[in-house]
Structures are given as C-alpha cells and as structure tokens.
Amino acid sequence: MERKFGKLRHGLAAVAVLLSFGAAAQEDPELARLLNAAAERNPEVLAAHKEAEAAASRIEPAAALDDPMLEAGLLNVPAQSLSLRREDMTMKMIGISQRLPYPGKRQLRRDAAQKEAEASTSAASEVLNRVRRDVKVAYRDLWLVDESLRLAQANLRVLEQVASIAESRYSVGQTTQADVFRAQTQLSRMHEEVLKLERERPVQEAELVRAAGGGEAGVTPRAPQPREAELRLDALRSAARASRPQLLVQQRMVERSTAQLDLARKEYYPDFDVRFSYGQRDNFQAMRREDMISFTVAINLPIWGEKKLEPRVAEAASMRGQAESGYQARLNEVDAMLRQQVAAAQQALRSVRLYEGSLLPQARLTAEASMSAYRVGRADFPSLLESRMTVLNAEIGRAAGVAAYNKALAEIEFLTGASLF
C-alpha cells in the first residue's frame, strides 16, 4: 500500500530525517508531559541552572574596584612632650585611598567572567538537552516493551487456538500426540516470554520516571506516528555548530581564555593608588595654624616580568590552546557520532520498510495458509508453528526497527541541540 507523508523542515538548518516514525512531542501529550516534567523537576537540570545563576552573579564582582582604604592618625607628634600644639607639623590626619587598575584590565576581567557565565548557561542547556534525550529513549524503550508484550499476548491467544485444534484432531485420530505436545511446549515458551516482558516493563518504566525527574508510574506510551523528511549530514553538522550547547560551551571557554591571555599581558602595565588626606593642626597660643590637604598618586613597578609575569602569560596562552584543541576535539566527536546515528537511522528505516513491504505480509499470508491447510490435514504441525513464530518475530522486528529509528532521531537531536520536528 502506498503511503503519503507530509514534509517537515527544521527552522534553524533545514534539519530532517528520511522517514521518522516518531511523532513530535506536541502530538504526543504523554511524551510532552514527561519532557516538561523533566525540565521542571529533574535534579540534574535544576542543579545546572543554579550553577549558571551562580556564574552570572560573578560578573559584576569581577570588574568591581577594590574596596577603598580609610585611614586616620596623628602625624609628626613630638616624642617627648606628645603635644599636639607645640610643633607646626603635628596634625590629626584622615585620608582615603583607592586602587585603580590600568585602563582595560577591569573590562577584561568582566569579559572573562561574562564568557564563563555564558559557558555555564550553555552547560545547563546541555544537561537539559541530555535529559530530554534520555526521556525520549526511555519512552521508546518502554513502548517497545509494551508493543512486544501486546504482540506476544496476541500470539499466545493464537497458539491456544492452534493447541485446541491439535487436541481436537488428535481426539479423532487425525494427528499424532506429538503435535499436542509440541503445541503445549510452544504455549509454555510463550507464557515464559510474556512473563519476561512483564518483568522488564517496570524496569524500563523506572528508567523513564528517573529521567523525568520522579513522579508516579503508570506511563502508557503512544505508538510513534509516521513522518517524512530528508537526512542531510551537512545540514546536521551546521545545526550542531550553531545550537549544540556542548559546542557553545567550548566556544565560550575559548573566548574566556582569550580574555584571560589579554589580561595577563596587561599585567605589564602598572596600577594606580590614588590617595587624598586632610590634616587638622591645633593653634598654639596666639599662633593660628592652617589645616593641610594632601593628594598623591602611586604606581606599582612590574619589574619582575621574567619571574612573575612571563610565566603567567605562558600559562594563559597554554590554556587558550587547550580550549581551542578541546573545541576541535568536540567537533570531531560530534561529527563522528552524527555519522553513526544517521547510518543507524537509515538502517532502521530500511529494516522497517523491508518488514512492512515484504517480510510481514508474506509471513502473515504463510501463517494463514498453514492454518487453513492444517485444519484439513494438508500441512504438518511443525510448519504451522514455525509460520506463527515467523509472524511474531517479524512483528517484533518491525517494532524494534521503529523504536531504533526513533531512538536514533533522539540521539541526532541531542547531538545537534535542535529539534527535528
């Protein structure tokens, strides 16, 4: 049967996939609810946001001036008389001083703190991005368990009918007792498979609940809906460079290390200590003494460049080189993983098409024909059982392909930092 699919495009970079069996979150209320819950209450997400808030709070202090110094005292007091009136130079002094960094240093400190805060914000987005990926993957895994369980239970009911037919034919001498034993054995195996899937479901659901940040169990995933789009590796790479939070973190770290290198070079220039003081002098007998004011500017002398400043510049240059190499390493890693996930998605897509186009219809037709033939004694029982298990395996194989495809899409969304739908 020919299918029609609507085209979807990604707003940032025309990112798409060849045939997505994953409904968009807004079309799956249950998945949308879980994603919203993860964003609001997942502890890792909340912790990352608090870290970003803390980094943002460090921006203004980084560029702030040092605290001014307030001083008060007595100047030029005679050692013997300790009189404040006898000597002309004796005075009560109060003053204030302020250190002023060389022009440009404060801005560079602010820039470095700003880039670190932006990196923390992107890191928080990366955590949320990863958590959303985990929710989607766990959601698809849980759907696969539910679908496999549904198919196994349906096949169990069919096998019960087959076993009943075998017993009826044995009772009238139309088949051997071995067929009855085979039917009962296969029924026991299917019961075991159902129990296995029932045990697996709480495990998968617990992983989903954990990724969503807690809450009650009882999630019932919806079946993915078909989507059509186009996978272009170059577009995915461009999207990753534009919006992948992890890469944005690395970019901000490069910019921060550049500001720190410029700041280290600025340390060759002196800072300024500006001081203003007021001196009050007491009158002596009929002699009136005027008060005095003082204003001075002092600078530090950065003369220990070889031992103190040059190593700092070398360290900052090495840190920038490390940040640049780290960014390139992340780029290479993202490119390689994108290639892997695109290949995985395409492989899963081909598998689903193969199941839907030929394997599953043929298996169903064969099973129906075997059932009809066995009823009238024209087919042996092992062939009938084999045909039924072939149908079950094909149905589960298709479901596994659909789940694998959607999980690959979730990984691609994680790697690009952008939604495919």
N, C-alpha and C positions, 0 to 999 in steps of 0.2 A: 504493500500500500504506500502510495506516495504521500510524503508529508510536506506541509508548508510551514516555514519558520520565518518569523519576523527578524529584521536586522537590528542589532543593538550596537551603539558606539560609546566608547568611553570619552568623557568630556575633556580630560587632560591630554591624552595622547592617542586617541582612537584605538585604545587597547581593546582587544576582543579575543574570543576563542571560537574554534571551528564549530563545535556543536556542544552547547552546555546543557546538561541535564539538571542543572542547579537553578532553582527559582531564586530570584532576587529576594533579599531579606524582607523588603516591603511587601512581597507577595506571599510570604510565609510568616504569618503572625507569630507563630510559636518561636521560630528562629529569631525574628526581630525582637521578641520579648527577651530571649536569652542574651542576645547581643547587648541590648540596653541594660539588662541587669549586670552583665559583666563590666560595662563601662561605669556603672554607678557604685558597685559594691565589691568588685574583685580587689582583694587586699594589695596585690602587686600593683594594680593600676592606681589605687589611692596613694600608696607609698611613693610611687614615681611622681605623682602630681605634687605631693608635699615636698619632695626633693627639688622639683622645679621651682616651687614657691620660695624655698629657702635660697636657691641660687639667685632668683630675681631680687631678693632682699639684700644681696651683697653688692649690687651695682652701685648704689649711691654711696655707701661707706667706702668703696674702693677709690672713689675720686674725691672724697672729702679731705679737707685740710686737717693737719694735726691740731690737737687742742692748743689754744693759746696759753702762754705761761704768764701768770700773775705773780709779781714779786713785790715784797715790801721789806724795808730795813732801815738801818742807820748807817750813814756814810761819814767817814773821817772823824770819828769820835776820839777825843784825846784819851790816851790810855791811862794817864794818872788821875785826872780830875773827873773823867767821864761826864763832863759838862756838855750840854747841847748848845750853849750860848757863847762859849769862850772863843772858839775858832771859827773863822769865816767859812771854812769848807765843810763844817759839820752841818748835816742836814738829815731830815727824815725823808725817805725816798719811797715812792710807789711807782711801779712800772708794769708794762705789759709787753710781751714779745710774741711774735708769730713766725713760724717757719713757712716759707713759700717755695714750693718746688719750682724747678726750672720750667719755663713755659713748654707745654706739650706733654709733660710727664703725667699730670692728672688725667688728661684726656686718654692717654694710652692705657692707664690703669682702668679707667672706666670702660674703654673698648674691650680690654681683656675680660673684665667681669661680665660685660654685656654678651660677649660671644660664649662665655661659659654658661650663662643663663639660657641663651638660645639653645645651646647643646643639651642642657638639662630638659628643656621643653620638648625638643625633638626626641630625647631619650624616653620621656614619658609617653610620647606618641608611639614610639617603637614598642613599648610594653603593651599599650592598648592594642596595637596592630597585631602583636603576637598572641595576645589573649583572644582577640576576635578570631584569629586563625584556629586556635585550639578549640574554641566553641564550635566553629563550623566543622572541623574534622571530627570532633566527638559526636556532633549531631548526625553527621553522615554515617559514622560507625554504628551509632545506635539505630539509625534507620535500617542499615544493612542487617543487623541482628534481628530486628522486628520483621523485616521482609523475609529473611531466611526462615525465621520461625513460622511465619504465615505459610510459606511455601511447603515447609516440612509437615505442618499440620494438615494442609490440604492433600499432600501426597500420602500422609498416613491414612486419611479417610479413603482415598482411592485404593490403597493397599488392603484396607479392611474389606472393601468390596471384592477385590481380587481373591483374598483369602476365603471369603464366603463362597465365591464362585467355585474355587478349587475344592472346598469341602462338599459343595453340592454335587459337583461332577464325580468326586470320589465316592460319595454315597450311592451313586447309581452305576459305579464301575466304569466311568468314562475316563478316569485318570488314575495315577498311582498315588500311594500315600506319600511318596517323596515330594510331590508337588505341594501337598498340605504342609509338610514340614518346612519346605523352602519358604512358603508364604508366611508361616509363623515366625521363622527366623528373621525374615526381612522386616516383619512388623516389629519384632523386638529391637532390631537395629534402628528403625525409625523412631521408636519410643526413646531409645537412648540418645539419638540425635536431638530430639525435641527437648529432652531434659538438659542436655548440654547447652543448647541455645537459651533455655530458660535460666540456667545458672549464669550464663555470660551476660545476659541483659542487665542485671543490677550493677555489674562491674562497669559496663560501658556507660550506664546512666550516672553512676557515681563520678566518673571522669567528666562527664558533661556538667554535672552540678558543680563540681570543683572549679572548672574553667569559668563557669558563670558567676562565681563568687559566692556559692552556697545557695541555700533555699531548699524548698521541698522537692521531693522526687515526683514521679508521675508524668514525665515528659513523654509525649507521643509525637514523634517526628512525622512530618508530611513527606510524601513521595516527591522527589525532585521533578520539576516540570521542564520540558524540552526548550532549548534556546538555540538560536543560530547567531554566529558571529565569526570573526576571522582572527586567527592567531598570526601575529607578526612579531617575530623575535626582536626586530629593530625597534618597533614601537614599544614593546615591553621594556626594553633596556632604557629607552628615552624616558619612559614613565618612571622607572626606578630612580634614575638620576635626578628627576625633578621632584619626586614626592616620597621616596623611601626614607623614613625617619632615621634609620641607622646611617645612611649615607649623609644625610643632613647633619647628623651629629659629627661625623668625621670632618665635614667641610667646616663646621663652626670651630672644631678643635684646631684645624689648620689656621684659620683666621685668628684664633686666640693666641696661638704660638707665634704668629707673625707680630701681633701687637706686643707680646712679651719680649720678642727679639728687639723690636724698635725701642722698647722701654729700657732694656739692658744697655743698648747703645747710648741712650740719653743719660745714663749714669755718669758718663764722662763730663757732663756739664754740672756746674755747682748749683746747690740750692741756696736760698737766701733766708737769713734770720733777721727780721725787722724788729727793732726794739724802740719803745717810747717810754720815757720815765719822767716823773715830776719830783723835784726836790724842794722841800719846805725848810727854810732856815729861820731860826728864832732870832729876835732882836737882842742886842747886847747893850744894856744901859740905854744911852740915847742914840746908839747906832742902829739904824734900820738896815736890815739885810734883805735883798730881793730873793725871791724864790727862783729856782732854776729848772729848766727843762732840758732833756737830752733826747737825741734821736740818733740811732746807729743802725747800720746795715752790716751784717757779717755773712761771709760765704764759706762753705767748706772747700777744701782743696783736694780734689780727687787725684792725688799724685801716685796712688798705689795701683795704677792700672794693670801692671803686669801680674801682680799677685792677687788682685781683688776683682778688677772689672773685666779683664780679658777672659778669665775662666767663666764668668757669668754670661758673657756674650757667646762663648763657645757652647755652653750648656743650652742656652736658648736656641741657638742655631741647630743643635742636635735634636732638641725637642721638636722644632718645626719639621726637620727632616723625617723624624719618626712619625709625626702626624700625617705628613704627605704620603709616606710609604704605607701607613695604616689605611688611609683613604683608598689608595690604589689597590691594596690587598682586598678591601671590602668590595670594591668594584669588580675585581676579578671573581671573587666568590659569588657575588650576586649574578653575574653573567653566566657562570657555570651552572649555578642552581636553576636559573631561568631556563637554560637549555635543557636540563634534565627534566624539569617539570613540564615543559612544553612537549617534550618527547613522551613523557608519561601520559599526559592528557590525550595526545594524538593516538597513542597505543590503546588506551582505554576506549577511546571513541571508535576505533576500528573494530575492537573486540565487541562492543555493544552493537555496532552495525552488523557484524557477522552473525551474532546471536539472533538479532531481530530479523535480519534479511533471509537467513537460510537455516541455521542450526536449530533454532527454536521451532519454527513452523514445521520443519522436516521431522524433528523429534516428536512433536505432538501428533502429526499425521501417522507416524510409525506406531506410536503408542495406541492410537485409536484403532488402527488396522490390526495390531496384535491382539487387542482386547476382543475385537469382533471375531477374529479368526480363532482365538482360544475358546470363545463361547461355543463355537460349533466344531471344536476339535481339529482345527486346521493349523494350529500353532502350538509349539511346546511351551511349557510354563517358564523355563529359564529365559526364553526370548521375550516373553511378556514382562517379566520382572526387569530385565535389562532395559527394555524400552521405557518403562515407567521411571527408572532411575536416571536414564538419559535425559528425560524431560525435566526432572527435578534438578539435575546438575546444570542443564542449560539455563533454566530459570534463575538459579542461584548465581550462575556465571554472569548472566546479564545484569543482575542486581549488583554483583560485585564490581562489574565494569562501570556501572552508573555511579556507584559510591566512589570508586577510584578516580573517576573523571572529576567529580565534584571536589574531592579532596585535593586533586592536582590544581584545580582552579583556586581553592582556598590558599594553597601554597603560593601560587602566582600572585594573588592579591597581596599576600604577606610580603613577597619579595619586591613587588612594585610599590607597595604602600598606597595603592589606589584600588577602588572597587571596579570590578569588571562589568558591573551591571548598574 
